Amino acid sequence: MASDSDEFGAFLVGFIVGGLAGAVVSLLFAPQSGQETRALIREKSIELRDRASESAEEALASAEAAAAEARARAEELTKLARTRAEEVAKEARSRTDEFAKEVRARGESAVESLRKPASKKPTDAPSAS
């Protein structure tokens, strides 16, 4: 029984102390007058506007940096692609020239082989005498 009354007493003391602390805090943080509230709102809005402006400027600078980096990378890739395309075109021309030489040589060989049998042909035709 003694412990029940001790717990209730502690609860009652805590309740009263908590109520007094709440009353003191509410008096210390009582709302300002309308004029003070408007001034505070104005100050905070200016502060928020400045922060937003700074954030926007930082975002713009970041976007510009990213765009410049992307542009530089695109130029680098374009240069690399152009170099590679020139190499491929040079290789294709080289192969085409080799193929053309080979075809020309085969053609000349074929023409030559057609001419040789014609010149080696014996004249089998009987003479008209």
Secondary structure as a PSIPRED ss2 file (coil, helix, strand):
# PSIPRED VFORMAT (PSIPRED V4.0)

   1 M C   1.000  0.000  0.000
   2 A H   0.000  1.000  0.000
   3 S H   0.000  1.000  0.000
   4 D H   0.000  1.000  0.000
   5 S H   0.000  1.000  0.000
   6 D H   0.000  1.000  0.000
   7 E H   0.000  1.000  0.000
   8 F H   0.000  1.000  0.000
   9 G H   0.000  1.000  0.000
  10 A H   0.000  1.000  0.000
  11 F H   0.000  1.000  0.000
  12 L H   0.000  1.000  0.000
  13 V H   0.000  1.000  0.000
  14 G H   0.000  1.000  0.000
  15 F H   0.000  1.000  0.000
  16 I H   0.000  1.000  0.000
  17 V H   0.000  1.000  0.000
  18 G H   0.000  1.000  0.000
  19 G H   0.000  1.000  0.000
  20 L H   0.000  1.000  0.000
  21 A H   0.000  1.000  0.000
  22 G H   0.000  1.000  0.000
  23 A H   0.000  1.000  0.000
  24 V H   0.000  1.000  0.000
  25 V H   0.000  1.000  0.000
  26 S H   0.000  1.000  0.000
  27 L H   0.000  1.000  0.000
  28 L H   0.000  1.000  0.000
  29 F C   1.000  0.000  0.000
  30 A C   1.000  0.000  0.000
  31 P C   1.000  0.000  0.000
  32 Q C   1.000  0.000  0.000
  33 S C   1.000  0.000  0.000
  34 G H   0.000  1.000  0.000
  35 Q H   0.000  1.000  0.000
  36 E H   0.000  1.000  0.000
  37 T H   0.000  1.000  0.000
  38 R H   0.000  1.000  0.000
  39 A H   0.000  1.000  0.000
  40 L H   0.000  1.000  0.000
  41 I H   0.000  1.000  0.000
  42 R H   0.000  1.000  0.000
  43 E H   0.000  1.000  0.000
  44 K H   0.000  1.000  0.000
  45 S H   0.000  1.000  0.000
  46 I H   0.000  1.000  0.000
  47 E H   0.000  1.000  0.000
  48 L H   0.000  1.000  0.000
  49 R H   0.000  1.000  0.000
  50 D H   0.000  1.000  0.000
  51 R H   0.000  1.000  0.000
  52 A H   0.000  1.000  0.000
  53 S H   0.000  1.000  0.000
  54 E H   0.000  1.000  0.000
  55 S H   0.000  1.000  0.000
  56 A H   0.000  1.000  0.000
  57 E H   0.000  1.000  0.000
  58 E H   0.000  1.000  0.000
  59 A H   0.000  1.000  0.000
  60 L H   0.000  1.000  0.000
  61 A H   0.000  1.000  0.000
  62 S H   0.000  1.000  0.000
  63 A H   0.000  1.000  0.000
  64 E H   0.000  1.000  0.000
  65 A H   0.000  1.000  0.000
  66 A H   0.000  1.000  0.000
  67 A H   0.000  1.000  0.000
  68 A H   0.000  1.000  0.000
  69 E H   0.000  1.000  0.000
  70 A H   0.000  1.000  0.000
  71 R H   0.000  1.000  0.000
  72 A H   0.000  1.000  0.000
  73 R H   0.000  1.000  0.000
  74 A H   0.000  1.000  0.000
  75 E H   0.000  1.000  0.000
  76 E H   0.000  1.000  0.000
  77 L H   0.000  1.000  0.000
  78 T H   0.000  1.000  0.000
  79 K H   0.000  1.000  0.000
  80 L H   0.000  1.000  0.000
  81 A H   0.000  1.000  0.000
  82 R H   0.000  1.000  0.000
  83 T H   0.000  1.000  0.000
  84 R H   0.000  1.000  0.000
  85 A H   0.000  1.000  0.000
  86 E H   0.000  1.000  0.000
  87 E H   0.000  1.000  0.000
  88 V H   0.000  1.000  0.000
  89 A H   0.000  1.000  0.000
  90 K H   0.000  1.000  0.000
  91 E H   0.000  1.000  0.000
  92 A H   0.000  1.000  0.000
  93 R H   0.000  1.000  0.000
  94 S H   0.000  1.000  0.000
  95 R H   0.000  1.000  0.000
  96 T H   0.000  1.000  0.000
  97 D H   0.000  1.000  0.000
  98 E H   0.000  1.000  0.000
  99 F H   0.000  1.000  0.000
 100 A H   0.000  1.000  0.000
 101 K H   0.000  1.000  0.000
 102 E H   0.000  1.000  0.000
 103 V H   0.000  1.000  0.000
 104 R H   0.000  1.000  0.000
 105 A H   0.000  1.000  0.000
 106 R H   0.000  1.000  0.000
 107 G H   0.000  1.000  0.000
 108 E H   0.000  1.000  0.000
 109 S H   0.000  1.000  0.000
 110 A H   0.000  1.000  0.000
 111 V H   0.000  1.000  0.000
 112 E H   0.000  1.000  0.000
 113 S H   0.000  1.000  0.000
 114 L H   0.000  1.000  0.000
 115 R H   0.000  1.000  0.000
 116 K H   0.000  1.000  0.000
 117 P H   0.000  1.000  0.000
 118 A H   0.000  1.000  0.000
 119 S H   0.000  1.000  0.000
 120 K H   0.000  1.000  0.000
 121 K C   1.000  0.000  0.000
 122 P C   1.000  0.000  0.000
 123 T C   1.000  0.000  0.000
 124 D C   1.000  0.000  0.000
 125 A C   1.000  0.000  0.000
 126 P C   1.000  0.000  0.000
 127 S C   1.000  0.000  0.000
 128 A C   1.000  0.000  0.000
 129 S C   1.000  0.000  0.000
